[in-house]
Amino acid sequence: KGYPYEGSPFFKDESNGRFANIKLVKKPQLGKLSFEYEQPCPDNSSTRPEETCYGGKITYKSNNIFSTFNDSFSYKVLDKELLESNEAEVKLTNTATTTDDTRGNSGNSSGGGGGSNGG
C-alpha cells in the first residue's frame, strides 16, 4: 500500500479528505518544492506562528537547470493525534553533467587574431 491510505496512522483533514500532514523543517537551497495541496497545519495555535502543511504529490525543480550540485530538505509528519514524527531528511542527488554538451550549434562565432604586419 502507498502512504497515506484510508485508515492510516497519519492525520487526515476530514473537512476536505486531504492528508495535509507534512511540515517542512528545512527547505531546499537550490530549488523549489511544489505540493499537490497545502493548508494551515491542524496543530497551529495562538502560542506559535502559523505553519503551512503540505500533502499529495511532491515535485522538486532546480532553480538552475545547469546546476550539478546536490540539494536536500527535511520534514516532519503529523499523526492522527497531531504529534510530530522525528525529522527526516531527503537528499537529492543531481546526476546532470554539463561536460557532455550535445546541444546543436546555434551560430558560429569566430575570433580573429590581432596580428600586425610590420613594415
Biopython code that builds the backbone (N, CA, C, O; Angstrom):
import numpy as np
from Bio.PDB.StructureBuilder import StructureBuilder

atoms = [
    (1, "LYS", "N", (0.844, -1.198, 0.000)),
    (1, "LYS", "CA", (0.000, 0.000, 0.000)),
    (1, "LYS", "C", (0.873, 1.239, 0.000)),
    (1, "LYS", "O", (1.925, 1.277, 0.638)),
    (2, "GLY", "N", (0.428, 2.234, -0.714)),
    (2, "GLY", "CA", (1.104, 3.522, -0.658)),
    (2, "GLY", "C", (0.627, 4.310, 0.552)),
    (2, "GLY", "O", (-0.458, 4.053, 1.073)),
    (3, "TYR", "N", (1.406, 5.240, 0.989)),
    (3, "TYR", "CA", (1.037, 6.089, 2.118)),
    (3, "TYR", "C", (0.720, 7.467, 1.618)),
    (3, "TYR", "O", (1.292, 7.876, 0.608)),
    (4, "PRO", "N", (-0.155, 8.216, 2.257)),
    (4, "PRO", "CA", (-1.074, 7.680, 3.255)),
    (4, "PRO", "C", (-2.261, 6.998, 2.578)),
    (4, "PRO", "O", (-2.566, 7.274, 1.418)),
    (5, "TYR", "N", (-2.908, 6.128, 3.295)),
    (5, "TYR", "CA", (-4.064, 5.410, 2.777)),
    (5, "TYR", "C", (-5.190, 5.534, 3.792)),
    (5, "TYR", "O", (-4.955, 5.874, 4.951)),
    (6, "GLU", "N", (-6.389, 5.263, 3.361)),
    (6, "GLU", "CA", (-7.538, 5.360, 4.246)),
    (6, "GLU", "C", (-7.328, 4.440, 5.439)),
    (6, "GLU", "O", (-7.045, 3.254, 5.270)),
    (7, "GLY", "N", (-7.465, 4.983, 6.644)),
    (7, "GLY", "CA", (-7.241, 4.207, 7.853)),
    (7, "GLY", "C", (-5.792, 4.200, 8.302)),
    (7, "GLY", "O", (-5.449, 3.507, 9.260)),
    (8, "SER", "N", (-4.929, 4.963, 7.624)),
    (8, "SER", "CA", (-3.510, 5.011, 8.007)),
    (8, "SER", "C", (-3.352, 5.821, 9.290)),
    (8, "SER", "O", (-4.275, 6.531, 9.690)),
    (9, "PRO", "N", (-2.194, 5.723, 9.936)),
    (9, "PRO", "CA", (-1.983, 6.420, 11.200)),
    (9, "PRO", "C", (-1.681, 7.912, 11.037)),
    (9, "PRO", "O", (-1.346, 8.574, 12.019)),
    (10, "PHE", "N", (-1.791, 8.453, 9.829)),
    (10, "PHE", "CA", (-1.469, 9.856, 9.595)),
    (10, "PHE", "C", (-2.706, 10.731, 9.728)),
    (10, "PHE", "O", (-3.834, 10.269, 9.553)),
    (11, "PHE", "N", (-2.474, 12.008, 10.042)),
    (11, "PHE", "CA", (-3.575, 12.950, 10.168)),
    (11, "PHE", "C", (-4.283, 13.133, 8.830)),
    (11, "PHE", "O", (-3.642, 13.264, 7.787)),
    (12, "LYS", "N", (-5.603, 13.141, 8.875)),
    (12, "LYS", "CA", (-6.415, 13.415, 7.685)),
    (12, "LYS", "C", (-7.422, 14.494, 8.046)),
    (12, "LYS", "O", (-8.144, 14.367, 9.035)),
    (13, "ASP", "N", (-7.474, 15.554, 7.251)),
    (13, "ASP", "CA", (-8.442, 16.624, 7.461)),
    (13, "ASP", "C", (-9.785, 16.139, 6.935)),
    (13, "ASP", "O", (-9.982, 16.034, 5.725)),
    (14, "GLU", "N", (-10.700, 15.845, 7.838)),
    (14, "GLU", "CA", (-11.994, 15.284, 7.442)),
    (14, "GLU", "C", (-12.842, 16.289, 6.668)),
    (14, "GLU", "O", (-13.754, 15.890, 5.943)),
    (15, "SER", "N", (-12.557, 17.600, 6.809)),
    (15, "SER", "CA", (-13.363, 18.595, 6.101)),
    (15, "SER", "C", (-13.124, 18.566, 4.594)),
    (15, "SER", "O", (-14.005, 18.936, 3.818)),
    (16, "ASN", "N", (-11.937, 18.130, 4.179)),
    (16, "ASN", "CA", (-11.658, 18.090, 2.740)),
    (16, "ASN", "C", (-11.074, 16.753, 2.281)),
    (16, "ASN", "O", (-10.814, 16.571, 1.091)),
    (17, "GLY", "N", (-10.866, 15.822, 3.206)),
    (17, "GLY", "CA", (-10.376, 14.495, 2.848)),
    (17, "GLY", "C", (-8.905, 14.430, 2.489)),
    (17, "GLY", "O", (-8.450, 13.436, 1.924)),
    (18, "ARG", "N", (-8.152, 15.475, 2.807)),
    (18, "ARG", "CA", (-6.738, 15.521, 2.432)),
    (18, "ARG", "C", (-5.823, 15.107, 3.576)),
    (18, "ARG", "O", (-6.108, 15.345, 4.750)),
    (19, "PHE", "N", (-4.739, 14.490, 3.202)),
    (19, "PHE", "CA", (-3.679, 14.169, 4.144)),
    (19, "PHE", "C", (-2.629, 15.275, 4.063)),
    (19, "PHE", "O", (-1.524, 15.041, 3.575)),
    (20, "ALA", "N", (-2.961, 16.470, 4.531)),
    (20, "ALA", "CA", (-2.001, 17.583, 4.538)),
    (20, "ALA", "C", (-1.282, 17.544, 5.879)),
    (20, "ALA", "O", (-1.588, 18.313, 6.790)),
    (21, "ASN", "N", (-0.325, 16.637, 5.978)),
    (21, "ASN", "CA", (0.311, 16.370, 7.261)),
    (21, "ASN", "C", (1.831, 16.484, 7.215)),
    (21, "ASN", "O", (2.508, 15.993, 8.119)),
    (22, "ILE", "N", (2.376, 17.114, 6.194)),
    (22, "ILE", "CA", (3.831, 17.247, 6.061)),
    (22, "ILE", "C", (4.226, 18.668, 6.422)),
    (22, "ILE", "O", (3.724, 19.633, 5.844)),
    (23, "LYS", "N", (5.137, 18.786, 7.388)),
    (23, "LYS", "CA", (5.672, 20.092, 7.787)),
    (23, "LYS", "C", (7.111, 20.183, 7.316)),
    (23, "LYS", "O", (7.929, 19.324, 7.647)),
    (24, "LEU", "N", (7.426, 21.206, 6.553)),
    (24, "LEU", "CA", (8.818, 21.395, 6.136)),
    (24, "LEU", "C", (9.608, 21.992, 7.286)),
    (24, "LEU", "O", (9.201, 22.992, 7.877)),
    (25, "VAL", "N", (10.736, 21.377, 7.600)),
    (25, "VAL", "CA", (11.636, 21.884, 8.634)),
    (25, "VAL", "C", (12.724, 22.729, 7.982)),
    (25, "VAL", "O", (13.055, 23.815, 8.457)),
    (26, "LYS", "N", (13.273, 22.211, 6.886)),
    (26, "LYS", "CA", (14.313, 22.930, 6.135)),
    (26, "LYS", "C", (13.988, 22.814, 4.656)),
    (26, "LYS", "O", (13.865, 21.714, 4.118)),
    (27, "LYS", "N", (13.849, 23.968, 4.003)),
    (27, "LYS", "CA", (13.547, 23.977, 2.570)),
    (27, "LYS", "C", (14.819, 23.732, 1.770)),
    (27, "LYS", "O", (15.920, 23.965, 2.270)),
    (28, "PRO", "N", (14.679, 23.264, 0.528)),
    (28, "PRO", "CA", (15.866, 23.084, -0.317)),
    (28, "PRO", "C", (16.513, 24.438, -0.616)),
    (28, "PRO", "O", (15.827, 25.456, -0.715)),
    (29, "GLN", "N", (17.828, 24.435, -0.757)),
    (29, "GLN", "CA", (18.580, 25.665, -1.012)),
    (29, "GLN", "C", (18.669, 26.005, -2.493)),
    (29, "GLN", "O", (18.735, 27.180, -2.855)),
    (30, "LEU", "N", (18.672, 24.990, -3.356)),
    (30, "LEU", "CA", (18.954, 25.206, -4.780)),
    (30, "LEU", "C", (17.755, 24.969, -5.689)),
    (30, "LEU", "O", (17.888, 24.964, -6.913)),
    (31, "GLY", "N", (16.593, 24.776, -5.093)),
    (31, "GLY", "CA", (15.402, 24.515, -5.885)),
    (31, "GLY", "C", (14.150, 24.786, -5.081)),
    (31, "GLY", "O", (14.209, 25.285, -3.957)),
    (32, "LYS", "N", (13.026, 24.453, -5.668)),
    (32, "LYS", "CA", (11.738, 24.678, -5.028)),
    (32, "LYS", "C", (10.928, 23.386, -5.036)),
    (32, "LYS", "O", (11.022, 22.569, -5.953)),
    (33, "LEU", "N", (10.128, 23.232, -3.981)),
    (33, "LEU", "CA", (9.211, 22.103, -3.887)),
    (33, "LEU", "C", (7.810, 22.574, -4.251)),
    (33, "LEU", "O", (7.396, 23.667, -3.866)),
    (34, "SER", "N", (7.091, 21.753, -4.987)),
    (34, "SER", "CA", (5.682, 22.003, -5.288)),
    (34, "SER", "C", (4.895, 20.827, -4.732)),
    (34, "SER", "O", (5.290, 19.672, -4.890)),
    (35, "PHE", "N", (3.786, 21.128, -4.085)),
    (35, "PHE", "CA", (2.942, 20.100, -3.496)),
    (35, "PHE", "C", (1.573, 20.125, -4.158)),
    (35, "PHE", "O", (1.123, 21.154, -4.660)),
    (36, "GLU", "N", (0.933, 18.984, -4.146)),
    (36, "GLU", "CA", (-0.394, 18.880, -4.738)),
    (36, "GLU", "C", (-1.379, 19.803, -4.022)),
    (36, "GLU", "O", (-2.241, 20.408, -4.660)),
    (37, "TYR", "N", (-1.254, 19.912, -2.699)),
    (37, "TYR", "CA", (-2.094, 20.839, -1.965)),
    (37, "TYR", "C", (-1.404, 21.286, -0.687)),
    (37, "TYR", "O", (-0.466, 20.651, -0.205)),
    (38, "GLU", "N", (-1.902, 22.411, -0.147)),
    (38, "GLU", "CA", (-1.370, 22.964, 1.094)),
    (38, "GLU", "C", (-2.503, 23.634, 1.848)),
    (38, "GLU", "O", (-3.489, 24.078, 1.259)),
    (39, "GLN", "N", (-2.345, 23.698, 3.153)),
    (39, "GLN", "CA", (-3.344, 24.320, 4.012)),
    (39, "GLN", "C", (-2.695, 24.599, 5.361)),
    (39, "GLN", "O", (-1.614, 24.079, 5.638)),
    (40, "PRO", "N", (-3.333, 25.411, 6.211)),
    (40, "PRO", "CA", (-2.765, 25.641, 7.543)),
    (40, "PRO", "C", (-2.641, 24.317, 8.297)),
    (40, "PRO", "O", (-3.506, 23.449, 8.187)),
    (41, "CYS", "N", (-1.573, 24.173, 9.052)),
    (41, "CYS", "CA", (-1.374, 22.940, 9.826)),
    (41, "CYS", "C", (-2.475, 22.799, 10.868)),
    (41, "CYS", "O", (-2.888, 23.794, 11.464)),
    (42, "PRO", "N", (-2.954, 21.591, 11.096)),
    (42, "PRO", "CA", (-4.043, 21.385, 12.051)),
    (42, "PRO", "C", (-3.627, 21.602, 13.496)),
    (42, "PRO", "O", (-4.488, 21.753, 14.363)),
    (43, "ASP", "N", (-2.325, 21.622, 13.779)),
    (43, "ASP", "CA", (-1.888, 21.832, 15.158)),
    (43, "ASP", "C", (-1.448, 23.271, 15.404)),
    (43, "ASP", "O", (-0.790, 23.540, 16.409)),
    (44, "ASN", "N", (-1.794, 24.208, 14.514)),
    (44, "ASN", "CA", (-1.489, 25.617, 14.750)),
    (44, "ASN", "C", (-2.208, 26.080, 16.004)),
    (44, "ASN", "O", (-3.303, 25.611, 16.316)),
    (45, "SER", "N", (-1.586, 26.998, 16.715)),
    (45, "SER", "CA", (-2.209, 27.536, 17.921)),
    (45, "SER", "C", (-1.843, 29.004, 18.057)),
    (45, "SER", "O", (-1.039, 29.527, 17.285)),
    (46, "SER", "N", (-2.432, 29.661, 19.034)),
    (46, "SER", "CA", (-2.154, 31.079, 19.249)),
    (46, "SER", "C", (-0.794, 31.301, 19.899)),
    (46, "SER", "O", (-0.333, 32.440, 19.978)),
    (47, "THR", "N", (-0.148, 30.249, 20.361)),
    (47, "THR", "CA", (1.132, 30.407, 21.058)),
    (47, "THR", "C", (2.344, 30.247, 20.153)),
    (47, "THR", "O", (3.479, 30.386, 20.609)),
    (48, "ARG", "N", (2.121, 29.959, 18.894)),
    (48, "ARG", "CA", (3.244, 29.841, 17.966)),
    (48, "ARG", "C", (2.802, 30.281, 16.577)),
    (48, "ARG", "O", (1.611, 30.298, 16.265)),
    (49, "PRO", "N", (3.761, 30.630, 15.763)),
    (49, "PRO", "CA", (3.382, 31.134, 14.436)),
    (49, "PRO", "C", (2.662, 30.071, 13.612)),
    (49, "PRO", "O", (2.894, 28.871, 13.760)),
    (50, "GLU", "N", (1.796, 30.549, 12.755)),
    (50, "GLU", "CA", (1.051, 29.620, 11.908)),
    (50, "GLU", "C", (1.977, 28.988, 10.882)),
    (50, "GLU", "O", (2.795, 29.663, 10.256)),
    (51, "GLU", "N", (1.834, 27.702, 10.725)),
    (51, "GLU", "CA", (2.632, 26.959, 9.758)),
    (51, "GLU", "C", (1.722, 26.424, 8.661)),
    (51, "GLU", "O", (0.515, 26.269, 8.849)),
    (52, "THR", "N", (2.325, 26.149, 7.524)),
    (52, "THR", "CA", (1.604, 25.540, 6.417)),
    (52, "THR", "C", (1.994, 24.073, 6.348)),
    (52, "THR", "O", (3.173, 23.729, 6.440)),
    (53, "CYS", "N", (1.009, 23.220, 6.186)),
    (53, "CYS", "CA", (1.259, 21.797, 5.992)),
    (53, "CYS", "C", (0.951, 21.449, 4.541)),
    (53, "CYS", "O", (0.161, 22.113, 3.871)),
    (54, "TYR", "N", (1.597, 20.395, 4.086)),
    (54, "TYR", "CA", (1.516, 20.016, 2.678)),
    (54, "TYR", "C", (1.107, 18.560, 2.557)),
    (54, "TYR", "O", (1.212, 17.789, 3.511)),
    (55, "GLY", "N", (0.642, 18.197, 1.380)),
    (55, "GLY", "CA", (0.278, 16.813, 1.134)),
    (55, "GLY", "C", (0.190, 16.534, -0.353)),
    (55, "GLY", "O", (0.355, 17.432, -1.179)),
    (56, "GLY", "N", (-0.068, 15.292, -0.679)),
    (56, "GLY", "CA", (-0.185, 14.887, -2.072)),
    (56, "GLY", "C", (1.163, 14.669, -2.714)),
    (56, "GLY", "O", (2.162, 14.423, -2.038)),
    (57, "LYS", "N", (1.178, 14.763, -4.030)),
    (57, "LYS", "CA", (2.413, 14.538, -4.783)),
    (57, "LYS", "C", (3.367, 15.712, -4.594)),
    (57, "LYS", "O", (2.951, 16.870, -4.541)),
    (58, "ILE", "N", (4.648, 15.389, -4.494)),
    (58, "ILE", "CA", (5.693, 16.396, -4.304)),
    (58, "ILE", "C", (6.577, 16.418, -5.545)),
    (58, "ILE", "O", (6.964, 15.370, -6.063)),
    (59, "THR", "N", (6.889, 17.614, -6.012)),
    (59, "THR", "CA", (7.784, 17.781, -7.154)),
    (59, "THR", "C", (8.892, 18.746, -6.767)),
    (59, "THR", "O", (8.631, 19.787, -6.164)),
    (60, "TYR", "N", (10.115, 18.407, -7.109)),
    (60, "TYR", "CA", (11.266, 19.285, -6.889)),
    (60, "TYR", "C", (11.733, 19.817, -8.237)),
    (60, "TYR", "O", (11.850, 19.069, -9.208)),
    (61, "LYS", "N", (11.996, 21.118, -8.282)),
    (61, "LYS", "CA", (12.517, 21.734, -9.504)),
    (61, "LYS", "C", (13.718, 22.598, -9.141)),
    (61, "LYS", "O", (13.629, 23.481, -8.288)),
    (62, "SER", "N", (14.834, 22.332, -9.795)),
    (62, "SER", "CA", (16.062, 23.081, -9.559)),
    (62, "SER", "C", (15.908, 24.510, -10.061)),
    (62, "SER", "O", (15.265, 24.748, -11.084)),
    (63, "ASN", "N", (16.498, 25.461, -9.340)),
    (63, "ASN", "CA", (16.482, 26.860, -9.776)),
    (63, "ASN", "C", (17.346, 27.072, -11.010)),
    (63, "ASN", "O", (17.131, 28.019, -11.767)),
    (64, "ASN", "N", (18.320, 26.193, -11.216)),
    (64, "ASN", "CA", (19.262, 26.338, -12.326)),
    (64, "ASN", "C", (19.376, 24.986, -13.024)),
    (64, "ASN", "O", (19.907, 24.037, -12.447)),
    (65, "ILE", "N", (18.889, 24.891, -14.245)),
    (65, "ILE", "CA", (18.887, 23.595, -14.931)),
    (65, "ILE", "C", (20.288, 23.105, -15.268)),
    (65, "ILE", "O", (20.466, 21.933, -15.601)),
    (66, "PHE", "N", (21.275, 23.972, -15.188)),
    (66, "PHE", "CA", (22.647, 23.562, -15.473)),
    (66, "PHE", "C", (23.430, 23.243, -14.201)),
    (66, "PHE", "O", (24.616, 22.918, -14.266)),
    (67, "SER", "N", (22.776, 23.335, -13.053)),
    (67, "SER", "CA", (23.450, 23.071, -11.786)),
    (67, "SER", "C", (23.840, 21.602, -11.687)),
    (67, "SER", "O", (23.067, 20.722, -12.067)),
    (68, "THR", "N", (25.018, 21.344, -11.185)),
    (68, "THR", "CA", (25.454, 19.963, -10.957)),
    (68, "THR", "C", (25.553, 19.671, -9.465)),
    (68, "THR", "O", (26.158, 18.675, -9.069)),
    (69, "PHE", "N", (24.965, 20.531, -8.632)),
    (69, "PHE", "CA", (25.069, 20.381, -7.186)),
    (69, "PHE", "C", (23.876, 19.620, -6.625)),
    (69, "PHE", "O", (22.783, 19.651, -7.190)),
    (70, "ASN", "N", (24.097, 18.938, -5.509)),
    (70, "ASN", "CA", (23.050, 18.210, -4.810)),
    (70, "ASN", "C", (22.275, 19.163, -3.913)),
    (70, "ASN", "O", (22.741, 20.264, -3.619)),
    (71, "ASP", "N", (21.106, 18.746, -3.482)),
    (71, "ASP", "CA", (20.265, 19.559, -2.614)),
    (71, "ASP", "C", (19.616, 18.634, -1.592)),
    (71, "ASP", "O", (19.732, 17.413, -1.696)),
    (72, "SER", "N", (18.945, 19.200, -0.622)),
    (72, "SER", "CA", (18.246, 18.396, 0.379)),
    (72, "SER", "C", (17.159, 19.244, 1.034)),
    (72, "SER", "O", (17.166, 20.472, 0.944)),
    (73, "PHE", "N", (16.235, 18.565, 1.689)),
    (73, "PHE", "CA", (15.246, 19.233, 2.530)),
    (73, "PHE", "C", (14.859, 18.267, 3.636)),
    (73, "PHE", "O", (15.062, 17.059, 3.514)),
    (74, "SER", "N", (14.299, 18.800, 4.718)),
    (74, "SER", "CA", (13.871, 17.933, 5.815)),
    (74, "SER", "C", (12.431, 18.275, 6.199)),
    (74, "SER", "O", (11.948, 19.381, 5.956)),
    (75, "TYR", "N", (11.771, 17.303, 6.799)),
    (75, "TYR", "CA", (10.353, 17.452, 7.112)),
    (75, "TYR", "C", (9.975, 16.591, 8.309)),
    (75, "TYR", "O", (10.733, 15.718, 8.732)),
    (76, "LYS", "N", (8.777, 16.856, 8.849)),
    (76, "LYS", "CA", (8.146, 16.034, 9.877)),
    (76, "LYS", "C", (6.731, 15.726, 9.396)),
    (76, "LYS", "O", (6.179, 16.441, 8.560)),
    (77, "VAL", "N", (6.153, 14.653, 9.937)),
    (77, "VAL", "CA", (4.802, 14.244, 9.563)),
    (77, "VAL", "C", (3.945, 14.207, 10.821)),
    (77, "VAL", "O", (4.394, 13.755, 11.874)),
    (78, "LEU", "N", (2.706, 14.686, 10.705)),
    (78, "LEU", "CA", (1.767, 14.642, 11.826)),
    (78, "LEU", "C", (0.976, 13.341, 11.801)),
    (78, "LEU", "O", (0.527, 12.894, 10.745)),
    (79, "ASP", "N", (0.808, 12.734, 12.984)),
    (79, "ASP", "CA", (-0.024, 11.534, 13.062)),
    (79, "ASP", "C", (-1.457, 11.932, 13.423)),
    (79, "ASP", "O", (-1.771, 13.120, 13.489)),
    (80, "LYS", "N", (-2.322, 10.951, 13.654)),
    (80, "LYS", "CA", (-3.730, 11.225, 13.948)),
    (80, "LYS", "C", (-3.916, 12.065, 15.202)),
    (80, "LYS", "O", (-4.877, 12.829, 15.300)),
    (81, "GLU", "N", (-3.006, 11.932, 16.160)),
    (81, "GLU", "CA", (-3.101, 12.699, 17.402)),
    (81, "GLU", "C", (-2.412, 14.053, 17.284)),
    (81, "GLU", "O", (-2.262, 14.763, 18.278)),
    (82, "LEU", "N", (-1.991, 14.417, 16.068)),
    (82, "LEU", "CA", (-1.303, 15.673, 15.761)),
    (82, "LEU", "C", (0.071, 15.759, 16.408)),
    (82, "LEU", "O", (0.581, 16.852, 16.654)),
    (83, "LEU", "N", (0.665, 14.611, 16.682)),
    (83, "LEU", "CA", (2.030, 14.569, 17.201)),
    (83, "LEU", "C", (2.991, 14.507, 16.025)),
    (83, "LEU", "O", (2.723, 13.842, 15.024)),
    (84, "GLU", "N", (4.121, 15.210, 16.158)),
    (84, "GLU", "CA", (5.108, 15.247, 15.082)),
    (84, "GLU", "C", (6.008, 14.021, 15.111)),
    (84, "GLU", "O", (6.378, 13.534, 16.179)),
    (85, "SER", "N", (6.350, 13.536, 13.950)),
    (85, "SER", "CA", (7.312, 12.438, 13.830)),
    (85, "SER", "C", (8.712, 12.982, 14.064)),
    (85, "SER", "O", (8.905, 14.187, 14.222)),
    (86, "ASN", "N", (9.675, 12.089, 14.084)),
    (86, "ASN", "CA", (11.068, 12.529, 14.068)),
    (86, "ASN", "C", (11.331, 13.209, 12.732)),
    (86, "ASN", "O", (10.626, 12.973, 11.751)),
    (87, "GLU", "N", (12.337, 14.040, 12.710)),
    (87, "GLU", "CA", (12.696, 14.740, 11.478)),
    (87, "GLU", "C", (13.331, 13.769, 10.489)),
    (87, "GLU", "O", (14.159, 12.939, 10.864)),
    (88, "ALA", "N", (12.940, 13.878, 9.238)),
    (88, "ALA", "CA", (13.509, 13.056, 8.163)),
    (88, "ALA", "C", (14.139, 13.985, 7.133)),
    (88, "ALA", "O", (13.648, 15.088, 6.893)),
    (89, "GLU", "N", (15.229, 13.527, 6.531)),
    (89, "GLU", "CA", (15.913, 14.325, 5.516)),
    (89, "GLU", "C", (15.846, 13.609, 4.167)),
    (89, "GLU", "O", (16.058, 12.400, 4.073)),
    (90, "VAL", "N", (15.550, 14.379, 3.137)),
    (90, "VAL", "CA", (15.573, 13.871, 1.767)),
    (90, "VAL", "C", (16.790, 14.474, 1.096)),
    (90, "VAL", "O", (16.936, 15.695, 1.035)),
    (91, "LYS", "N", (17.671, 13.607, 0.589)),
    (91, "LYS", "CA", (18.870, 14.070, -0.114)),
    (91, "LYS", "C", (18.649, 13.872, -1.600)),
    (91, "LYS", "O", (18.401, 12.757, -2.057)),
    (92, "LEU", "N", (18.740, 14.953, -2.348)),
    (92, "LEU", "CA", (18.536, 14.923, -3.791)),
    (92, "LEU", "C", (19.893, 14.922, -4.470)),
    (92, "LEU", "O", (20.663, 15.873, -4.335)),
    (93, "THR", "N", (20.185, 13.859, -5.197)),
    (93, "THR", "CA", (21.461, 13.735, -5.893)),
    (93, "THR", "C", (21.261, 14.114, -7.348)),
    (93, "THR", "O", (20.491, 13.479, -8.069)),
    (94, "ASN", "N", (21.953, 15.142, -7.767)),
    (94, "ASN", "CA", (21.853, 15.622, -9.137)),
    (94, "ASN", "C", (22.823, 14.830, -10.000)),
    (94, "ASN", "O", (24.030, 14.845, -9.756)),
    (95, "THR", "N", (22.310, 14.149, -10.992)),
    (95, "THR", "CA", (23.160, 13.342, -11.870)),
    (95, "THR", "C", (23.438, 14.041, -13.195)),
    (95, "THR", "O", (24.044, 13.459, -14.094)),
    (96, "ALA", "N", (22.994, 15.284, -13.313)),
    (96, "ALA", "CA", (23.236, 16.035, -14.550)),
    (96, "ALA", "C", (24.702, 16.422, -14.652)),
    (96, "ALA", "O", (25.380, 16.641, -13.647)),
    (97, "THR", "N", (25.166, 16.499, -15.870)),
    (97, "THR", "CA", (26.523, 16.988, -16.105)),
    (97, "THR", "C", (26.463, 18.060, -17.171)),
    (97, "THR", "O", (25.530, 18.100, -17.973)),
    (98, "THR", "N", (27.432, 18.903, -17.177)),
    (98, "THR", "CA", (27.496, 19.924, -18.224)),
    (98, "THR", "C", (28.715, 19.702, -19.102)),
    (98, "THR", "O", (29.014, 20.533, -19.960)),
    (99, "THR", "N", (29.429, 18.591, -18.903)),
    (99, "THR", "CA", (30.623, 18.329, -19.704)),
    (99, "THR", "C", (30.287, 17.657, -21.027)),
    (99, "THR", "O", (31.064, 17.752, -21.977)),
    (100, "ASP", "N", (29.144, 16.980, -21.109)),
    (100, "ASP", "CA", (28.735, 16.324, -22.348)),
    (100, "ASP", "C", (27.751, 17.235, -23.063)),
    (100, "ASP", "O", (26.539, 17.061, -22.939)),
    (101, "ASP", "N", (28.255, 18.187, -23.797)),
    (101, "ASP", "CA", (27.422, 19.182, -24.446)),
    (101, "ASP", "C", (26.966, 18.655, -25.797)),
    (101, "ASP", "O", (27.724, 18.663, -26.766)),
    (102, "THR", "N", (25.717, 18.197, -25.853)),
    (102, "THR", "CA", (25.191, 17.650, -27.101)),
    (102, "THR", "C", (24.213, 18.611, -27.754)),
    (102, "THR", "O", (23.510, 18.231, -28.690)),
    (103, "ARG", "N", (24.156, 19.836, -27.285)),
    (103, "ARG", "CA", (23.273, 20.823, -27.900)),
    (103, "ARG", "C", (23.795, 21.185, -29.281)),
    (103, "ARG", "O", (24.998, 21.139, -29.537)),
    (104, "GLY", "N", (22.886, 21.539, -30.153)),
    (104, "GLY", "CA", (23.265, 21.954, -31.503)),
    (104, "GLY", "C", (23.953, 23.305, -31.488)),
    (104, "GLY", "O", (23.790, 24.091, -30.555)),
    (105, "ASN", "N", (24.716, 23.563, -32.524)),
    (105, "ASN", "CA", (25.413, 24.833, -32.643)),
    (105, "ASN", "C", (24.393, 25.884, -33.060)),
    (105, "ASN", "O", (23.754, 25.753, -34.104)),
    (106, "SER", "N", (24.240, 26.922, -32.249)),
    (106, "SER", "CA", (23.228, 27.933, -32.540)),
    (106, "SER", "C", (23.813, 29.111, -33.301)),
    (106, "SER", "O", (23.223, 30.191, -33.319)),
    (107, "GLY", "N", (24.921, 28.923, -33.903)),
    (107, "GLY", "CA", (25.542, 30.000, -34.668)),
    (107, "GLY", "C", (27.031, 29.950, -34.478)),
    (107, "GLY", "O", (27.525, 29.689, -33.381)),
    (108, "ASN", "N", (27.722, 30.195, -35.518)),
    (108, "ASN", "CA", (29.178, 30.180, -35.419)),
    (108, "ASN", "C", (29.679, 31.555, -35.045)),
    (108, "ASN", "O", (29.157, 32.575, -35.495)),
    (109, "SER", "N", (30.673, 31.560, -34.235)),
    (109, "SER", "CA", (31.347, 32.820, -33.965)),
    (109, "SER", "C", (32.826, 32.534, -34.038)),
    (109, "SER", "O", (33.306, 31.495, -33.585)),
    (110, "SER", "N", (33.509, 33.443, -34.596)),
    (110, "SER", "CA", (34.950, 33.236, -34.679)),
    (110, "SER", "C", (35.634, 34.517, -34.270)),
    (110, "SER", "O", (35.160, 35.624, -34.523)),
    (111, "GLY", "N", (36.723, 34.328, -33.651)),
    (111, "GLY", "CA", (37.506, 35.492, -33.237)),
    (111, "GLY", "C", (38.798, 35.503, -34.023)),
    (111, "GLY", "O", (39.509, 34.501, -34.103)),
    (112, "GLY", "N", (39.081, 36.623, -34.585)),
    (112, "GLY", "CA", (40.321, 36.725, -35.352)),
    (112, "GLY", "C", (41.450, 37.206, -34.469)),
    (112, "GLY", "O", (41.239, 37.976, -33.533)),
    (113, "GLY", "N", (42.617, 36.757, -34.767)),
    (113, "GLY", "CA", (43.790, 37.213, -34.022)),
    (113, "GLY", "C", (44.164, 38.623, -34.448)),
    (113, "GLY", "O", (43.961, 39.012, -35.598)),
    (114, "GLY", "N", (44.679, 39.339, -33.561)),
    (114, "GLY", "CA", (45.083, 40.718, -33.848)),
    (114, "GLY", "C", (46.529, 40.758, -34.294)),
    (114, "GLY", "O", (47.404, 41.207, -33.554)),
    (115, "GLY", "N", (46.773, 40.300, -35.472)),
    (115, "GLY", "CA", (48.146, 40.285, -35.977)),
    (115, "GLY", "C", (48.581, 41.657, -36.473)),
    (115, "GLY", "O", (47.759, 42.539, -36.719)),
    (116, "SER", "N", (49.820, 41.804, -36.607)),
    (116, "SER", "CA", (50.326, 43.062, -37.163)),
    (116, "SER", "C", (51.350, 42.746, -38.234)),
    (116, "SER", "O", (52.171, 41.839, -38.094)),
    (117, "ASN", "N", (51.283, 43.477, -39.249)),
    (117, "ASN", "CA", (52.272, 43.337, -40.307)),
    (117, "ASN", "C", (53.292, 44.454, -40.133)),
    (117, "ASN", "O", (52.981, 45.634, -40.290)),
    (118, "GLY", "N", (54.441, 44.079, -39.824)),
    (118, "GLY", "CA", (55.493, 45.095, -39.636)),
    (118, "GLY", "C", (56.038, 45.553, -40.972)),
    (118, "GLY", "O", (56.129, 44.763, -41.912)),
    (119, "GLY", "N", (56.374, 46.724, -41.060)),
    (119, "GLY", "CA", (56.863, 47.180, -42.327)),
    (119, "GLY", "C", (58.210, 47.789, -42.259)),
    (119, "GLY", "O", (58.744, 48.221, -43.281)),
]
sb = StructureBuilder()
sb.init_structure("model")
sb.init_model(0)
sb.init_chain("A")
sb.init_seg("    ")
for serial, (resi, resn, name, xyz) in enumerate(atoms, 1):
    if name == "N":
        sb.init_residue(resn, " ", resi, " ")
    sb.init_atom(name, np.array(xyz, "f"), 0.0, 1.0, " ", f" {name:<3s}", serial, name[0])
structure = sb.get_structure()
